[in-house]
Amino acid sequence: MSNEQIITALKDSGMRITKQRRLVADVIAENDGSSCKDICCNVKKKDDSIGTATVYRMIKVLEDIGVVDRIDIIKLR
């Protein structure tokens, strides 16, 4: 999904498009299939003023509106 599709979905759900949300959308679009932790690290590399909680809340919003899917990985020994 492109960053503009993510932004459109956020707008359609009534969310304001802030600088932070746009940056998270860009990182998600650039890194399809990344873990939440990887997304957070990439966002912080681009703007270290964005907190971890902000990134995780944004990912949760995107999950709630159906833009991203959460895949739980279970590590087996």
N, C-alpha and C positions, 0 to 999 in steps of 0.2 A: 504494500500500500504506500502511496506517495505521501509526502508531508502535506500537500494541499488537500488530499482526501481526508487525512487525519484532522486537519484544521476545519474542514467543512463539516465533518461529523461532530466535532466539538461545538461548532456554531449552531448546528441543527439541534443539539441537545441543550442549548441555552447557555453554554459556557462562554465567558469572555476570553478573548485570545490575548494572553499576556506574552511578554517577551520570554518568560520562563517556559510557558506552555508551547510556544512556537519552537524553542530550542529542543525541548524534549521530543516533540513531534519530528523534528529534523533528524535527531539521533536515532529514533526508532525506525524512521524510513530508510536511513542509511545502513542500519544494522539489523536487517530482518532476521528474526530467529534468535536474537541475543537474549541472554538472561537479564533479569532485573538488575542484578549486580553490575553486569557489563554496561547496561544502559546508564546506570547511575555514574559509573566511572567515566564514561565517555562524556556525559553531560558536565561533570565536574571539571574535566580537562578543558572544556570550552568556556565554562563560566563557574569558577569555584565559589561564587556567592550563592549559587543555588544549592539548597540543602537536600540531604538524602531523603528526608520525609516528603519534600515537595515532589521529588521524582517518583517516589513510590505511590503517593496520592494520585499523581497524574496517570501512572500506569493502571491503578485501580479504576479510575474514571474511564479510561479507554477500554478496560476489560468490561466494565458495567454497561457501556453503550455498544459493545460488540465489535470494537475496532481491533482489539488484540485478544488472543486466547492465552490463558495460562496453562502451561504444561508442567505438572509436578513430576520431578525426576526423583526416583527412589534409587538410592545407591545400595546395591546388594553386595554382600561379601561372599 
